């Protein structure tokens, strides 16, 4: 018998060693690492009928192009708890013969969402090829540019706003009009000045029918500070700044925390033109698997990293006083692929297979951070770690909530936590608990882990990782399920 090891023996040894190392460091993907705090229970989640106000939005886009079917996912709207849904109006789907409108498809979505406790907002987007120069009908499409098409657009906008003015009072003017635009190649995309004139024309009709409507403009692909600045410059020069209430952007980034500087620059640019107009993050999401899936493609995403991404994006926006919409409620069947950015997994027939991990994470988010939760801009904190800790403080009826996480890297597939001493200034806690926002688990914080030092609240050995955790006053929670 040979004394040589079988050819697979070294591989076996290597596998065993890797398994031991992974177990020792608790880095097995998807393994829930012990938090090290006593379990209090599970965060109670709220339906759309229980959540107060409209602090969050989720995308119900692309039904104008039939990339998703409303009836396949409508049952998941109420339990999700999000009370706003972004829809796209679909000029080409509604007006297939000039002057004849069939709103039945959109009526179904809008009216049913209202019954479910949801406030729809509508993006007036994309052109209509039944008109010469009517603009394109897909992402990156050109604006209507002929006189006949512009008149058709104005009639369509008037008909749409009039039809839904009883339940819709937030209107967006076009989706990502800057897509494909390059400052060094004026023949590509929509020039900002053309869009600005189009925005003014459309907003005038909306204001005539709904003087108090909220109008969202730009909805730019990326932060696009230069493009947005030129739109603002045109609006100001032509007395058109009243055409806009919210400047919208879609800041896709592998690390959702990495766009802070760009957003700050955009806000500074906006303030040069208006103190009234606010920023709004109108579409953002991460895929749940590796594929060539539009924005943020060709990265090894999983449902775990997607869930973390959504939470970090949302809390980041809320902490900076920026409204936000999650893209999207469901995977979308594009002509060339399935865009896996949904909270719900679908198959090739556009049927919902099941909720993803991100769905329950977002349930926790909207249940804990309702409209009655206000941010504290004067908050300051200290974290005894070399990692980059992001933290934001909020209040609900004078009960404090502080959300924190490691924000210096792309969300990972590992849930290893680091024990960190956290110091929160200008906050008050009497009966704090710890909430893992991703899982909804609520943990007790023993008295030995919390003390007050010179009016600062110090928490010792708190588990921190790359997904938001919240230290909250117990009374700030919607409830704890045992």
Buried (B, 14 or more C-beta within 10 A) or exposed (E): EEEEEEEEEEEEEEEEEEEEEBEEEBBBEEBEBEBEBEEBBBBBBBBBEBBEEBBBBBBBBBBBBEBBBBEBBBEBBBBBBBBBBBBBBBBBBBBEEEEEBEBEBBEBBBEBBBEBBBBBBBBBBBBBEBBEBBBBBEBBBBBBBEEEBBEBBBBBBBBBBEBBBEEBBBBBBBBBBBBBBEEEEEEBBBBBBBBBBBBBBBBBBBBEBBEEBBBBBBBBBBBBBEBBBBBBBBBBEEEBBBBBBBBBBBBBBBBBBBBBEBBEEBBEBBEEBBEEBBBBBBBBBBBBBEBEBBBBBEBEBBBBBBBBBBBBBBBBBBBBEBBBBBBBBBBBBBEEEBBBBBBBBBEEEBEBEEBBBBBBBBBBBBBBBBEEBEBBEEBEBBBEBEBEBBBBBBBBEEBBBBBBBBBBEBBBBBBBBBEBBBBBBBBBBEEBBBBBBBBBBBBBBEEEBBEEEEEBBBBBBBBBBBBBBBBBBBEBBBEBEE
